[in-house]
Amino acid sequence: MSKLKITYSKSVIGYAKDQKETVASLGLHKLKHSVIKPDNPSIRGMIFKVKHLVSVEEVSDEVTE
């Protein structure tokens, strides 16, 4: 199963509260902070909601272990 590296690239200031909560629920706290999450429909949905605030790249399982 592949994984996604999600990087917080643009501030949530001025955006709706639900978008701020989505960024926080992804585990992103500060700008340029990255997290690795499993590639599944729920994570993809959260990314889609805040796609203008984050950048996403696929990473292989070997890199994450």
N, CA, C and O atoms as a Maestro MAE file, in Angstrom:
{
 s_m_m2io_version
 :::
 2.0.0
}

f_m_ct {
 s_m_title
 :::
 protein
 m_atom[260] {
  # First column is atom index #
  i_m_mmod_type
  r_m_x_coord
  r_m_y_coord
  r_m_z_coord
  i_m_residue_number
  s_m_chain_name
  s_m_pdb_residue_name
  s_m_pdb_atom_name
  i_m_atomic_number
  :::
  1 25 0.851 -1.189 0.000 1 A "MET " " N  " 7
  2 3 0.000 0.000 0.000 1 A "MET " " CA " 6
  3 2 0.886 1.237 0.000 1 A "MET " " C  " 6
  4 15 1.846 1.323 0.765 1 A "MET " " O  " 8
  5 25 0.563 2.178 -0.848 2 A "SER " " N  " 7
  6 3 1.385 3.378 -0.943 2 A "SER " " CA " 6
  7 2 1.025 4.368 0.159 2 A "SER " " C  " 6
  8 15 -0.012 4.259 0.814 2 A "SER " " O  " 8
  9 25 1.899 5.315 0.334 3 A "LYS " " N  " 7
  10 3 1.698 6.348 1.348 3 A "LYS " " CA " 6
  11 2 1.832 7.714 0.691 3 A "LYS " " C  " 6
  12 15 2.386 7.844 -0.401 3 A "LYS " " O  " 8
  13 25 1.318 8.721 1.369 4 A "LEU " " N  " 7
  14 3 1.350 10.082 0.860 4 A "LEU " " CA " 6
  15 2 2.130 10.973 1.815 4 A "LEU " " C  " 6
  16 15 1.944 10.906 3.030 4 A "LEU " " O  " 8
  17 25 2.994 11.797 1.268 5 A "LYS " " N  " 7
  18 3 3.694 12.803 2.063 5 A "LYS " " CA " 6
  19 2 2.943 14.114 1.842 5 A "LYS " " C  " 6
  20 15 2.881 14.624 0.724 5 A "LYS " " O  " 8
  21 25 2.380 14.646 2.911 6 A "ILE " " N  " 7
  22 3 1.570 15.864 2.842 6 A "ILE " " CA " 6
  23 2 2.349 16.980 3.523 6 A "ILE " " C  " 6
  24 15 2.746 16.855 4.682 6 A "ILE " " O  " 8
  25 25 2.563 18.073 2.794 7 A "THR " " N  " 7
  26 3 3.317 19.206 3.316 7 A "THR " " CA " 6
  27 2 2.405 20.421 3.401 7 A "THR " " C  " 6
  28 15 1.724 20.774 2.438 7 A "THR " " O  " 8
  29 25 2.403 21.051 4.566 8 A "TYR " " N  " 7
  30 3 1.611 22.255 4.815 8 A "TYR " " CA " 6
  31 2 2.327 23.425 4.150 8 A "TYR " " C  " 6
  32 15 3.401 23.828 4.596 8 A "TYR " " O  " 8
  33 25 1.737 23.980 3.076 9 A "SER " " N  " 7
  34 3 2.462 24.969 2.288 9 A "SER " " CA " 6
  35 2 1.869 26.373 2.296 9 A "SER " " C  " 6
  36 15 2.555 27.321 1.912 9 A "SER " " O  " 8
  37 25 0.614 26.537 2.721 10 A "LYS " " N  " 7
  38 3 0.007 27.866 2.750 10 A "LYS " " CA " 6
  39 2 -0.833 28.018 4.015 10 A "LYS " " C  " 6
  40 15 -1.538 27.091 4.411 10 A "LYS " " O  " 8
  41 25 -0.757 29.176 4.641 11 A "SER " " N  " 7
  42 3 -1.438 29.428 5.903 11 A "SER " " CA " 6
  43 2 -2.957 29.352 5.772 11 A "SER " " C  " 6
  44 15 -3.524 29.679 4.729 11 A "SER " " O  " 8
  45 25 -3.604 28.912 6.858 12 A "VAL " " N  " 7
  46 3 -5.071 28.822 6.881 12 A "VAL " " CA " 6
  47 2 -5.726 30.130 7.298 12 A "VAL " " C  " 6
  48 15 -6.953 30.214 7.348 12 A "VAL " " O  " 8
  49 25 -4.936 31.145 7.596 13 A "ILE " " N  " 7
  50 3 -5.496 32.433 8.013 13 A "ILE " " CA " 6
  51 2 -6.400 32.966 6.897 13 A "ILE " " C  " 6
  52 15 -5.990 33.057 5.740 13 A "ILE " " O  " 8
  53 25 -7.618 33.312 7.261 14 A "GLY " " N  " 7
  54 3 -8.569 33.846 6.297 14 A "GLY " " CA " 6
  55 2 -9.438 32.785 5.642 14 A "GLY " " C  " 6
  56 15 -10.307 33.119 4.837 14 A "GLY " " O  " 8
  57 25 -9.225 31.511 5.966 15 A "TYR " " N  " 7
  58 3 -10.034 30.437 5.400 15 A "TYR " " CA " 6
  59 2 -11.044 29.956 6.435 15 A "TYR " " C  " 6
  60 15 -10.938 30.280 7.617 15 A "TYR " " O  " 8
  61 25 -12.008 29.190 5.984 16 A "ALA " " N  " 7
  62 3 -13.096 28.723 6.840 16 A "ALA " " CA " 6
  63 2 -12.594 27.823 7.972 16 A "ALA " " C  " 6
  64 15 -11.552 27.176 7.862 16 A "ALA " " O  " 8
  65 25 -13.359 27.801 9.056 17 A "LYS " " N  " 7
  66 3 -12.990 27.023 10.239 17 A "LYS " " CA " 6
  67 2 -12.862 25.540 9.921 17 A "LYS " " C  " 6
  68 15 -11.971 24.876 10.450 17 A "LYS " " O  " 8
  69 25 -13.734 25.006 9.065 18 A "ASP " " N  " 7
  70 3 -13.654 23.585 8.753 18 A "ASP " " CA " 6
  71 2 -12.373 23.242 8.004 18 A "ASP " " C  " 6
  72 15 -11.865 22.129 8.135 18 A "ASP " " O  " 8
  73 25 -11.843 24.175 7.225 19 A "GLN " " N  " 7
  74 3 -10.573 23.930 6.545 19 A "GLN " " CA " 6
  75 2 -9.419 23.960 7.547 19 A "GLN " " C  " 6
  76 15 -8.480 23.172 7.433 19 A "GLN " " O  " 8
  77 25 -9.483 24.853 8.516 20 A "LYS " " N  " 7
  78 3 -8.464 24.901 9.569 20 A "LYS " " CA " 6
  79 2 -8.465 23.592 10.348 20 A "LYS " " C  " 6
  80 15 -7.406 23.048 10.662 20 A "LYS " " O  " 8
  81 25 -9.660 23.089 10.657 21 A "GLU " " N  " 7
  82 3 -9.776 21.832 11.396 21 A "GLU " " CA " 6
  83 2 -9.284 20.647 10.571 21 A "GLU " " C  " 6
  84 15 -8.711 19.706 11.121 21 A "GLU " " O  " 8
  85 25 -9.498 20.683 9.272 22 A "THR " " N  " 7
  86 3 -9.024 19.599 8.405 22 A "THR " " CA " 6
  87 2 -7.509 19.556 8.373 22 A "THR " " C  " 6
  88 15 -6.920 18.477 8.442 22 A "THR " " O  " 8
  89 25 -6.862 20.720 8.269 23 A "VAL " " N  " 7
  90 3 -5.397 20.781 8.292 23 A "VAL " " CA " 6
  91 2 -4.883 20.236 9.620 23 A "VAL " " C  " 6
  92 15 -3.913 19.478 9.645 23 A "VAL " " O  " 8
  93 25 -5.520 20.612 10.715 24 A "ALA " " N  " 7
  94 3 -5.099 20.123 12.031 24 A "ALA " " CA " 6
  95 2 -5.314 18.615 12.154 24 A "ALA " " C  " 6
  96 15 -4.480 17.920 12.735 24 A "ALA " " O  " 8
  97 25 -6.412 18.105 11.619 25 A "SER " " N  " 7
  98 3 -6.689 16.674 11.726 25 A "SER " " CA " 6
  99 2 -5.737 15.840 10.867 25 A "SER " " C  " 6
  100 15 -5.559 14.648 11.117 25 A "SER " " O  " 8
  101 25 -5.136 16.455 9.871 26 A "LEU " " N  " 7
  102 3 -4.094 15.769 9.097 26 A "LEU " " CA " 6
  103 2 -2.785 15.692 9.879 26 A "LEU " " C  " 6
  104 15 -1.862 14.979 9.487 26 A "LEU " " O  " 8
  105 25 -2.710 16.432 10.988 27 A "GLY " " N  " 7
  106 3 -1.510 16.407 11.817 27 A "GLY " " CA " 6
  107 2 -0.508 17.482 11.461 27 A "GLY " " C  " 6
  108 15 0.660 17.401 11.841 27 A "GLY " " O  " 8
  109 25 -0.962 18.492 10.729 28 A "LEU " " N  " 7
  110 3 -0.075 19.579 10.300 28 A "LEU " " CA " 6
  111 2 -0.211 20.750 11.269 28 A "LEU " " C  " 6
  112 15 -1.321 21.187 11.572 28 A "LEU " " O  " 8
  113 25 0.931 21.258 11.756 29 A "HIS " " N  " 7
  114 3 0.904 22.315 12.767 29 A "HIS " " CA " 6
  115 2 1.528 23.618 12.304 29 A "HIS " " C  " 6
  116 15 0.952 24.685 12.517 29 A "HIS " " O  " 8
  117 25 2.683 23.553 11.679 30 A "LYS " " N  " 7
  118 3 3.385 24.757 11.231 30 A "LYS " " CA " 6
  119 2 3.617 24.685 9.730 30 A "LYS " " C  " 6
  120 15 3.621 23.601 9.148 30 A "LYS " " O  " 8
  121 25 3.808 25.835 9.110 31 A "LEU " " N  " 7
  122 3 4.124 25.859 7.690 31 A "LEU " " CA " 6
  123 2 5.391 25.055 7.424 31 A "LEU " " C  " 6
  124 15 6.309 25.031 8.244 31 A "LEU " " O  " 8
  125 25 5.429 24.413 6.294 32 A "LYS " " N  " 7
  126 3 6.542 23.559 5.839 32 A "LYS " " CA " 6
  127 2 6.640 22.251 6.617 32 A "LYS " " C  " 6
  128 15 7.579 21.484 6.404 32 A "LYS " " O  " 8
  129 25 5.685 21.976 7.522 33 A "HIS " " N  " 7
  130 3 5.667 20.719 8.271 33 A "HIS " " CA " 6
  131 2 5.107 19.627 7.356 33 A "HIS " " C  " 6
  132 15 4.140 19.857 6.631 33 A "HIS " " O  " 8
  133 25 5.712 18.449 7.391 34 A "SER " " N  " 7
  134 3 5.265 17.328 6.565 34 A "SER " " CA " 6
  135 2 4.887 16.142 7.434 34 A "SER " " C  " 6
  136 15 5.469 15.918 8.496 34 A "SER " " O  " 8
  137 25 3.902 15.386 6.965 35 A "VAL " " N  " 7
  138 3 3.504 14.144 7.609 35 A "VAL " " CA " 6
  139 2 3.336 13.081 6.525 35 A "VAL " " C  " 6
  140 15 3.093 13.397 5.361 35 A "VAL " " O  " 8
  141 25 3.468 11.835 6.921 36 A "ILE " " N  " 7
  142 3 3.253 10.731 5.993 36 A "ILE " " CA " 6
  143 2 2.013 9.980 6.464 36 A "ILE " " C  " 6
  144 15 1.933 9.534 7.609 36 A "ILE " " O  " 8
  145 25 1.056 9.850 5.562 37 A "LYS " " N  " 7
  146 3 -0.219 9.202 5.877 37 A "LYS " " CA " 6
  147 2 -0.477 8.089 4.866 37 A "LYS " " C  " 6
  148 15 0.037 8.136 3.748 37 A "LYS " " O  " 8
  149 25 -1.272 7.087 5.253 38 A "PRO " " N  " 7
  150 3 -1.625 6.030 4.294 38 A "PRO " " CA " 6
  151 2 -2.518 6.593 3.191 38 A "PRO " " C  " 6
  152 15 -3.274 7.539 3.408 38 A "PRO " " O  " 8
  153 25 -2.419 6.006 2.027 39 A "ASP " " N  " 7
  154 3 -3.236 6.438 0.893 39 A "ASP " " CA " 6
  155 2 -4.561 5.689 0.946 39 A "ASP " " C  " 6
  156 15 -4.651 4.540 0.514 39 A "ASP " " O  " 8
  157 25 -5.587 6.347 1.480 40 A "ASN " " N  " 7
  158 3 -6.916 5.749 1.540 40 A "ASN " " CA " 6
  159 2 -7.962 6.828 1.241 40 A "ASN " " C  " 6
  160 15 -7.638 8.016 1.255 40 A "ASN " " O  " 8
  161 25 -9.198 6.436 0.973 41 A "PRO " " N  " 7
  162 3 -10.212 7.420 0.577 41 A "PRO " " CA " 6
  163 2 -10.457 8.535 1.591 41 A "PRO " " C  " 6
  164 15 -10.717 9.669 1.187 41 A "PRO " " O  " 8
  165 25 -10.383 8.258 2.883 42 A "SER " " N  " 7
  166 3 -10.657 9.308 3.866 42 A "SER " " CA " 6
  167 2 -9.552 10.367 3.858 42 A "SER " " C  " 6
  168 15 -9.841 11.561 3.943 42 A "SER " " O  " 8
  169 25 -8.299 9.943 3.758 43 A "ILE " " N  " 7
  170 3 -7.186 10.893 3.680 43 A "ILE " " CA " 6
  171 2 -7.264 11.673 2.371 43 A "ILE " " C  " 6
  172 15 -7.047 12.885 2.356 43 A "ILE " " O  " 8
  173 25 -7.573 10.982 1.271 44 A "ARG " " N  " 7
  174 3 -7.719 11.665 -0.027 44 A "ARG " " CA " 6
  175 2 -8.814 12.726 0.035 44 A "ARG " " C  " 6
  176 15 -8.663 13.801 -0.546 44 A "ARG " " O  " 8
  177 25 -9.910 12.440 0.728 45 A "GLY " " N  " 7
  178 3 -10.995 13.412 0.865 45 A "GLY " " CA " 6
  179 2 -10.567 14.639 1.645 45 A "GLY " " C  " 6
  180 15 -10.922 15.763 1.290 45 A "GLY " " O  " 8
  181 25 -9.799 14.425 2.717 46 A "MET " " N  " 7
  182 3 -9.313 15.563 3.504 46 A "MET " " CA " 6
  183 2 -8.340 16.395 2.673 46 A "MET " " C  " 6
  184 15 -8.373 17.625 2.722 46 A "MET " " O  " 8
  185 25 -7.476 15.728 1.912 47 A "ILE " " N  " 7
  186 3 -6.533 16.451 1.052 47 A "ILE " " CA " 6
  187 2 -7.289 17.265 0.013 47 A "ILE " " C  " 6
  188 15 -6.938 18.415 -0.251 47 A "ILE " " O  " 8
  189 25 -8.331 16.675 -0.583 48 A "PHE " " N  " 7
  190 3 -9.106 17.392 -1.594 48 A "PHE " " CA " 6
  191 2 -9.730 18.653 -1.028 48 A "PHE " " C  " 6
  192 15 -9.814 19.669 -1.718 48 A "PHE " " O  " 8
  193 25 -10.168 18.598 0.222 49 A "LYS " " N  " 7
  194 3 -10.814 19.750 0.850 49 A "LYS " " CA " 6
  195 2 -9.842 20.914 1.040 49 A "LYS " " C  " 6
  196 15 -10.244 22.075 0.965 49 A "LYS " " O  " 8
  197 25 -8.564 20.607 1.286 50 A "VAL " " N  " 7
  198 3 -7.575 21.664 1.547 50 A "VAL " " CA " 6
  199 2 -6.437 21.630 0.518 50 A "VAL " " C  " 6
  200 15 -5.300 21.984 0.833 50 A "VAL " " O  " 8
  201 25 -6.748 21.203 -0.709 51 A "LYS " " N  " 7
  202 3 -5.714 21.047 -1.739 51 A "LYS " " CA " 6
  203 2 -4.997 22.348 -2.069 51 A "LYS " " C  " 6
  204 15 -3.872 22.317 -2.568 51 A "LYS " " O  " 8
  205 25 -5.618 23.484 -1.805 52 A "HIS " " N  " 7
  206 3 -4.995 24.775 -2.065 52 A "HIS " " CA " 6
  207 2 -4.030 25.182 -0.941 52 A "HIS " " C  " 6
  208 15 -3.302 26.164 -1.080 52 A "HIS " " O  " 8
  209 25 -4.021 24.433 0.171 53 A "LEU " " N  " 7
  210 3 -3.168 24.756 1.314 53 A "LEU " " CA " 6
  211 2 -2.014 23.774 1.510 53 A "LEU " " C  " 6
  212 15 -1.081 24.062 2.260 53 A "LEU " " O  " 8
  213 25 -2.066 22.630 0.851 54 A "VAL " " N  " 7
  214 3 -1.046 21.594 1.043 54 A "VAL " " CA " 6
  215 2 -0.489 21.144 -0.302 54 A "VAL " " C  " 6
  216 15 -1.098 21.355 -1.351 54 A "VAL " " O  " 8
  217 25 0.685 20.518 -0.246 55 A "SER " " N  " 7
  218 3 1.219 19.840 -1.429 55 A "SER " " CA " 6
  219 2 1.372 18.369 -1.070 55 A "SER " " C  " 6
  220 15 1.663 18.024 0.076 55 A "SER " " O  " 8
  221 25 1.174 17.512 -2.057 56 A "VAL " " N  " 7
  222 3 1.130 16.077 -1.815 56 A "VAL " " CA " 6
  223 2 2.038 15.366 -2.802 56 A "VAL " " C  " 6
  224 15 2.083 15.707 -3.984 56 A "VAL " " O  " 8
  225 25 2.768 14.364 -2.297 57 A "GLU " " N  " 7
  226 3 3.546 13.503 -3.176 57 A "GLU " " CA " 6
  227 2 3.467 12.078 -2.659 57 A "GLU " " C  " 6
  228 15 3.366 11.843 -1.454 57 A "GLU " " O  " 8
  229 25 3.515 11.133 -3.582 58 A "GLU " " N  " 7
  230 3 3.487 9.734 -3.190 58 A "GLU " " CA " 6
  231 2 4.886 9.284 -2.813 58 A "GLU " " C  " 6
  232 15 5.864 9.673 -3.451 58 A "GLU " " O  " 8
  233 25 4.979 8.465 -1.776 59 A "VAL " " N  " 7
  234 3 6.256 7.899 -1.367 59 A "VAL " " CA " 6
  235 2 6.099 6.393 -1.281 59 A "VAL " " C  " 6
  236 15 5.011 5.887 -1.006 59 A "VAL " " O  " 8
  237 25 7.178 5.688 -1.516 60 A "SER " " N  " 7
  238 3 7.131 4.229 -1.452 60 A "SER " " CA " 6
  239 2 7.195 3.757 -0.015 60 A "SER " " C  " 6
  240 15 7.617 4.507 0.866 60 A "SER " " O  " 8
  241 25 6.785 2.530 0.233 61 A "ASP " " N  " 7
  242 3 6.775 1.970 1.586 61 A "ASP " " CA " 6
  243 2 8.186 1.814 2.137 61 A "ASP " " C  " 6
  244 15 8.376 1.920 3.348 61 A "ASP " " O  " 8
  245 25 9.179 1.567 1.293 62 A "GLU " " N  " 7
  246 3 10.543 1.379 1.770 62 A "GLU " " CA " 6
  247 2 11.111 2.650 2.417 62 A "GLU " " C  " 6
  248 15 11.879 2.571 3.376 62 A "GLU " " O  " 8
  249 25 10.733 3.804 1.895 63 A "VAL " " N  " 7
  250 3 11.244 5.081 2.412 63 A "VAL " " CA " 6
  251 2 10.685 5.356 3.802 63 A "VAL " " C  " 6
  252 15 11.384 5.926 4.640 63 A "VAL " " O  " 8
  253 25 9.449 4.967 4.062 64 A "THR " " N  " 7
  254 3 8.787 5.319 5.312 64 A "THR " " CA " 6
  255 2 9.182 4.407 6.483 64 A "THR " " C  " 6
  256 15 8.949 4.759 7.639 64 A "THR " " O  " 8
  257 25 9.767 3.261 6.202 65 A "GLU " " N  " 7
  258 3 10.091 2.331 7.292 65 A "GLU " " CA " 6
  259 2 11.441 2.574 7.902 65 A "GLU " " C  " 6
  260 15 11.837 1.864 8.827 65 A "GLU " " O  " 8
  :::
 }
 m_bond[259] {
  # First column is bond index #
  i_m_from
  i_m_to
  i_m_order
  :::
  1 1 2 1
  2 2 3 1
  3 3 4 2
  4 3 5 1
  5 5 6 1
  6 6 7 1
  7 7 8 2
  8 7 9 1
  9 9 10 1
  10 10 11 1
  11 11 12 2
  12 11 13 1
  13 13 14 1
  14 14 15 1
  15 15 16 2
  16 15 17 1
  17 17 18 1
  18 18 19 1
  19 19 20 2
  20 19 21 1
  21 21 22 1
  22 22 23 1
  23 23 24 2
  24 23 25 1
  25 25 26 1
  26 26 27 1
  27 27 28 2
  28 27 29 1
  29 29 30 1
  30 30 31 1
  31 31 32 2
  32 31 33 1
  33 33 34 1
  34 34 35 1
  35 35 36 2
  36 35 37 1
  37 37 38 1
  38 38 39 1
  39 39 40 2
  40 39 41 1
  41 41 42 1
  42 42 43 1
  43 43 44 2
  44 43 45 1
  45 45 46 1
  46 46 47 1
  47 47 48 2
  48 47 49 1
  49 49 50 1
  50 50 51 1
  51 51 52 2
  52 51 53 1
  53 53 54 1
  54 54 55 1
  55 55 56 2
  56 55 57 1
  57 57 58 1
  58 58 59 1
  59 59 60 2
  60 59 61 1
  61 61 62 1
  62 62 63 1
  63 63 64 2
  64 63 65 1
  65 65 66 1
  66 66 67 1
  67 67 68 2
  68 67 69 1
  69 69 70 1
  70 70 71 1
  71 71 72 2
  72 71 73 1
  73 73 74 1
  74 74 75 1
  75 75 76 2
  76 75 77 1
  77 77 78 1
  78 78 79 1
  79 79 80 2
  80 79 81 1
  81 81 82 1
  82 82 83 1
  83 83 84 2
  84 83 85 1
  85 85 86 1
  86 86 87 1
  87 87 88 2
  88 87 89 1
  89 89 90 1
  90 90 91 1
  91 91 92 2
  92 91 93 1
  93 93 94 1
  94 94 95 1
  95 95 96 2
  96 95 97 1
  97 97 98 1
  98 98 99 1
  99 99 100 2
  100 99 101 1
  101 101 102 1
  102 102 103 1
  103 103 104 2
  104 103 105 1
  105 105 106 1
  106 106 107 1
  107 107 108 2
  108 107 109 1
  109 109 110 1
  110 110 111 1
  111 111 112 2
  112 111 113 1
  113 113 114 1
  114 114 115 1
  115 115 116 2
  116 115 117 1
  117 117 118 1
  118 118 119 1
  119 119 120 2
  120 119 121 1
  121 121 122 1
  122 122 123 1
  123 123 124 2
  124 123 125 1
  125 125 126 1
  126 126 127 1
  127 127 128 2
  128 127 129 1
  129 129 130 1
  130 130 131 1
  131 131 132 2
  132 131 133 1
  133 133 134 1
  134 134 135 1
  135 135 136 2
  136 135 137 1
  137 137 138 1
  138 138 139 1
  139 139 140 2
  140 139 141 1
  141 141 142 1
  142 142 143 1
  143 143 144 2
  144 143 145 1
  145 145 146 1
  146 146 147 1
  147 147 148 2
  148 147 149 1
  149 149 150 1
  150 150 151 1
  151 151 152 2
  152 151 153 1
  153 153 154 1
  154 154 155 1
  155 155 156 2
  156 155 157 1
  157 157 158 1
  158 158 159 1
  159 159 160 2
  160 159 161 1
  161 161 162 1
  162 162 163 1
  163 163 164 2
  164 163 165 1
  165 165 166 1
  166 166 167 1
  167 167 168 2
  168 167 169 1
  169 169 170 1
  170 170 171 1
  171 171 172 2
  172 171 173 1
  173 173 174 1
  174 174 175 1
  175 175 176 2
  176 175 177 1
  177 177 178 1
  178 178 179 1
  179 179 180 2
  180 179 181 1
  181 181 182 1
  182 182 183 1
  183 183 184 2
  184 183 185 1
  185 185 186 1
  186 186 187 1
  187 187 188 2
  188 187 189 1
  189 189 190 1
  190 190 191 1
  191 191 192 2
  192 191 193 1
  193 193 194 1
  194 194 195 1
  195 195 196 2
  196 195 197 1
  197 197 198 1
  198 198 199 1
  199 199 200 2
  200 199 201 1
  201 201 202 1
  202 202 203 1
  203 203 204 2
  204 203 205 1
  205 205 206 1
  206 206 207 1
  207 207 208 2
  208 207 209 1
  209 209 210 1
  210 210 211 1
  211 211 212 2
  212 211 213 1
  213 213 214 1
  214 214 215 1
  215 215 216 2
  216 215 217 1
  217 217 218 1
  218 218 219 1
  219 219 220 2
  220 219 221 1
  221 221 222 1
  222 222 223 1
  223 223 224 2
  224 223 225 1
  225 225 226 1
  226 226 227 1
  227 227 228 2
  228 227 229 1
  229 229 230 1
  230 230 231 1
  231 231 232 2
  232 231 233 1
  233 233 234 1
  234 234 235 1
  235 235 236 2
  236 235 237 1
  237 237 238 1
  238 238 239 1
  239 239 240 2
  240 239 241 1
  241 241 242 1
  242 242 243 1
  243 243 244 2
  244 243 245 1
  245 245 246 1
  246 246 247 1
  247 247 248 2
  248 247 249 1
  249 249 250 1
  250 250 251 1
  251 251 252 2
  252 251 253 1
  253 253 254 1
  254 254 255 1
  255 255 256 2
  256 255 257 1
  257 257 258 1
  258 258 259 1
  259 259 260 2
  :::
 }
}
